Amino acid sequence: MADRFYSRGSYSRESSPHPSRYEAEEAVDNVPRPNIEWIPSMKTFQDRVAHLQALYPNRRTTVPYGWPARVDTARAWTGSDFNSDDDFVLHLGPEDIAEIEVALSHFKSLDLGPDDADPNTFPLPNLGDRLFEASRVIHEGRGFVVLRGLDPDRYTSFDNILLYLGVTSYIAAKRGMQDFDGRMILHIQAVVEDVKKHGAMPNSPYVARAQPFHTDLCDVLGMYALNVAAYGGESYLASSATIYNELARARPDIIEMLAKDDWIFDEFWEGQYHMRPLLYNFDTHGPGFQFSRRPLTGSHFSPHHPSVPAMTELQAEALDAVYFLAKQHAVEIRLQPGDMLLFNNFAMLHARSGFTDDASEGRQRHMLRLWLRNEQRMWKTPRELERISWECYGDHEWRRNGVWDIEASPPELRVKHRRASCA
């Protein structure tokens, strides 16, 4: 089947089952906001901690009712627990690569589209069991795995997408929509300069700037490295359980703050915003985060609508406390071309360093991102995240558009919509 752009259905914004959002009143300038940066400053954080300690000396000293005093699980790790990449890499040998290529040829012989890639149409009789085990590790173990051994240069752009979908279908077969134009895959690469043009600045998937610790809007996040930068672009993962344990030990008042439902998320759409917690107590799994900083703090490239309410100083302290604990306990992962990084989005936060490409050396960072769900192993969706879950995985018009960009994603489309960037 020839390489082509896949699109079906029509675009609509009117069919969400959870329509209740807030709309800002008439724009009012100069809303007082805490001094909090998109990428935090340690000095600003330390100054705020000292100031608030003086104002509120008698804060909560135990975790809120119903929350664990400690999470003892395989996903409660710190970066120093890993001696080398071999602790989390699943190496694909020549026989595994051959099996993937046979499965790719079989899939293409069926004349199907990307949506149809699954273990039945992309058979991996030997490798499949190891991938099923990787899924267990992602959902019930340490929370992440790197598949290593593929060479993306051996395949066309379309074939890279198909084999990516086929392999990851053994880990989490359902794919989530990533923007309101129906994109099912995102090309993350520095395709525009990080400068302001026409009143707007490009969002982070399309520039080389660093991204702070955050989560995406999915259950499982997949990144396939078609190429890596000449310098930088390292990935960082931090265990949510470890962050929680540190807060429960030293600052349980922050757990109470993170679990409140009054956090204001700017939707970057005509002044709309919604409110929900940042921290959730998942059934049978325990605490996990779901947030990104940009809707909470705004940024130089994506400022708040002037009438979207501000967070409080106590919230700013809590948000930055999570960031610096994530930074302290993170594991650094230097992806190689052909690596597939897959991780439990609820079990950890992730970040990325800034990077520099070198086209003359053929070193230009290019990642393919998928939002995935394993409907058998998935963590039960908290009530407050049902709308986000439905927008990502639900059967509605946006998702039925089924847009599969083969070579690149158009960054100018994503700037306009509230699901425009995760960080």
N, C-alpha and C positions, 0 to 999 in steps of 0.2 A: 504494500500500500504506500503510495507516495506521501512524502512529508507535506503536511498542510496544517492550516489553522483550523481548530475545531471550535465551533460555536453553534448553539442551538437555543431556541426559545427567545423570550423577550425580557427586557429590563423593567423591573418594577420595584418601588420602595414601599408599597402600601400593604403588604400582606403579613406583617409580623403579628404573632399571637400575643405579644407583650408590648403593646404600643405606648404604655404609660412612660413618658419622659417629661422632662422639664424644658420649657423654652424660656430663654432669657427675656426680660422686659426690654424696653427701649434701651439702646446702648448708653451706658454711663461710663465716662472715662474715670481713670484714677481709682480703680478698686484697690484698697489696701491689701497687699499680699505679702506673705512671709518672704524673706530673703532666702530663697531656695533655688539651687541651680539644677538643670536637667542632668548634668554630670556633677555630682556633689563635691563640695569643698570640705575637707576635713576641718579646717579652721572654723568655717561657718557652723559646722555641726557641733564642734566642741564648745564654741561660744554659746550656742543655743542650749546645749545640755546644761552648762553652768548657770545660765540665766533662768531656765525653767526649774532647776533644782532649788534655786533660791525662792522662786515664787510658789512652788508646790513641793514642800519638803516631805509631806506625808502621803505619798502615793501608794497604790496597791502593792503588796508584798507577796501575794500568792496569785497563781493563775486563776482566771475566771472559772466559775462553776461549769462543769462539763468538759473542760479542756484538760488534757493530760499534763502531769507534772514533768514528764519526760517521754520522748519518743525513742524506744529501743527497737531499731529495725535496720535492715541491711542498707537502707537508703540514708541513714544518719552517718555520713562519712565526712572527712575533711580532706583537702587536697593532698596533704602529706601521707595519707593512707595508701596512696598509689605509688609503687616503686618505679613503674615504667608503663609505657603504652600497652604492654602485653597484659596488664591487669584488666583492661577493658576493650581490647581489640579482638575481633573475630577475624582471623586471617583466612582469606579465600585463596586456596591453592589452584594450580592449573586445572585439576579435575573439576573444581567448583566453577571456575570461569567457563570451562567447556560446557558444563551442564546449563549454566545461565544462557550461553549463546545458542544452545539447542532449543531451550525454552523460548528464546526470543524469536528464532526462526519459526517455531511451531505457532506462536501467537500471531505472527505476521501472516502466516498461511491461512488463518481464520478470517482475515479481512475485517478485524474488529477495531474499535477505537480505544483511546486511553482509558475511558471509564470501565472497560470490560476486562482489564487486567486483574486477575485473581489467581489463587492457587489451582483452580481448575483449568484455566486457559493458559497459564504460565507454569507448567509442571516442573518441579524441582524434586525428584524422588529421593535424592540423597541429602542435598543441602537443606531441603525444607525442614527437616527435624531440628537442625541446628538453628535455623531462623525462628522456629516456634519457641525454642528454648530462649533465644535472645528476647523474644516478646515477653516471656515470663520474667526475665531479668529486668526489663524496662518497667513492667507493671508491678512486680512484687519484690524485686531485688534492689540492686544499687541504683537502678533508674535510668541507665544509659548504656549504649554500646556503640562501637565504631566498627563498621565492616570495611576491610581493607584488602586491596588486591586488584581491583578493576583498573583498566586503562581507558579513560573516556575517549582518547584520541583514536581508538580502534573503531569507534562507532559514529554514525551520523548523529546530528542533534536530536532527531526524532527517535532513533534507536536508543539513545541514552535515556530519554524520558520513558520509553516503554520498558526497558530493563529495570530502571529505577522503580517504576510502578509495580512491576512483576515481583521483584525481590522484596520490596517493602510490604506487599500484600500479605506475606506470611507473618509479618509483625503486627500490622494494623491495616486492615483491608479497606476501610471506609475513608474516603478523602473529603476534606472540608473545603468550603469556599473561602477564598482569602480576600476578596473585595466585592463591592456591590456591583461590579460589572460581571461577576460570575467566574473570576479567575480561580482555577483549581491548582495551578502551579505558579510559583513566582521565581523569576530570575533575579538574583541579588548580585548586583555588580555596579561598579562606579561608572555610570554612563553619562553623568552630567556633573558639572562643576559645583562645588559647595559655595555658590554665590547667589545673592538675591537678584532675581530677574522678574520683571513684570509684576512686582508686588508680592511675590511668593518665593519660597526657597524649597529646594528639592528635599524630599524625605529620605530617611537614613538608608533604606535598601538600595538607593541609587547613587550614593556618594561614599567617599572613603573614610568618613569620620568615625570615631569610636562610638559604641553604643553602651549605655550603662546597663546594669543588671535589671532584668525584667522577665515577664513571661509573655508568651503569645496567647492567642485566643482558642487554642486547640487542646486536645488530650495528649497526643504524641506529636512531637515536631521532628521532621526529617530534613537533613541538609546533605545534598550530594555535591561534592566538590569537583566540578568540571575542570577548574584550574584554581591556582592559588596566587596570591600577590607576591611581588618581588620582596617586599618587606612588610611585616606586620600582618594584621588580620587574624590573630590568634583567637580561638574560641575559649570561653571560660564557662564552667558549670559550677554551681554551688548548691549544696543540699538544703532544701527547705526544712527538713527535719533537724539538721544541725543548727540552722539559724534559729528555729523555734526553741530548741533546747538551750541555746545560749541566752535567749530572751527570758525563758522560763526561770533560768537560774539567777540572772542578774537584773532583769527589767520586766517583770510580769505585767507591770502597768502598760507597757507598750503592746503586749499581746491583747489586752483589753481594748486599746485604741485601734489596733489593726482590724479587730473583729467587729467593730461597730459599722453600721450601715449608712454612715453619713459622709463617706468619702465622695468627693465631687469629681466625676469623670467628664471632662469636656469632650463632646462628640465632634467638634470642629465642623459643625454643619449648621449654619444659620443660628448660632447661639444656643443650640440644644445641648443638654447635659443630662446625665443620670447619676444616681447615687447607689452605692453598694459597698460591702466590705472589701478589704484587701486579703484577709486571711480567713480560711474556711476549715472546718473540722470534718473531713471527708469520712463517710461511714466506713468502718473497718480499717481505714488507712491512716487516719489522723490528720494533723494540720498540713495544709498546703496553701500556697499563694496563687492569686490570679490578678495580676495588675501589670501595667507598664507606666513609666514615669511621665511620658509626654502628656497624656490627658490630665494628669494630676498637677504637674509643675508648669506646663507649657514649655516652650523652648525658643531659642533665637530664630529657628527656622519655622516655628509653628506656634505663634503666641496665642494666648487665650483670647476669646471674644471678650470685650471689655465688660460685659454684664454677667459673665459666668462667675459665680461666687468663688471666693478664695478659700483655701484650706486654712486651718488654724496653726498656730505655732506648735502646739502639741502634736498635731498630725505631721508637720514638717520634721520634727524631731524623730518621730517613729519611722517615717519613710526613709530618712537618711540612715537611721540605725540599721535597718534591714540591708541597705546597700553596703555599708562598711563591714557588716558581718559576712555578707556574701563575698566581698572582696577578700576578706581574711581567710576564708575557708575554701576558696575556689580551687578547682583543678584546671590547669591550663592544657588545652588540646591544640596541637599544631597539625591541622589537617593536611593531608597529602592529596594530590590529584587522584581522583577515583574513590576517595573515602566517602562513606555514607555514615553520618552521625545521626543517631536516633535517640531521643530521650523523652522521658515522662515530663510533660510540661507542668504538671501539678506538683511533682516531686522535687523540682529544682528551679532555680533562676539561671538565666544565661546572659552573657555579655560578649562583646567583641572589641578588640583593640582597633585603632585606626590602622590604615594600611596605605602602601604606595605600590602602584602598578608600574610595570616596565614593559611597554608594548614591543620594544626592540628585542627583548629577550623572550617574548612570548609568555610573560608572567603577568597575567591580568585575572584578578580574583573573580570567579563566576560560580555561584552556588545556586542549586535548584532546591527551593523550599516546598515541602509538603506539610499540610496539616492533616493528621491522621487520627483514626479511632479504631480500636479493637472492641467490637460490640460484645464480645464474650468476657474480656478482661477489664473493660473500662471501669474507672472509678465512678461511682454514682454522682451524678451532677447535683450540686447544691441548688436549692430553690432560687437563690439570688443569681445564679449563672444560667438559668434555663433559657433566657432570651438569647444570650450570647451563644449558647450551645445550639439553639435552633437556627440562628442565623448562619452558623458555620456548617452544620450537618443536616439541617431540616430539609424536608421536601417542599421547596417553595420555588417561585419563579426565578429568583436570583440564582439559586444553585443550579436550576435546570438549564441556565444559559450554557453551562459547561464549556467555558473558554479555556483552551489549552494553547498558550503561547509557546511556540516551538523554539525560536531563536532568542527572544528577549521580551521583557515586559515593558510596556510603555509607561514611563514614570509620570508623564503629565496627567494621566488619568487618575492616578491614585492620590494625588495631592488634593483633589476636590472632595474626597469622601472621608467619613470619620474612621473607617477601617483603612487608613492610609499607611500607617506605620505602627509597629508594635512598641517601639521604645519611646 
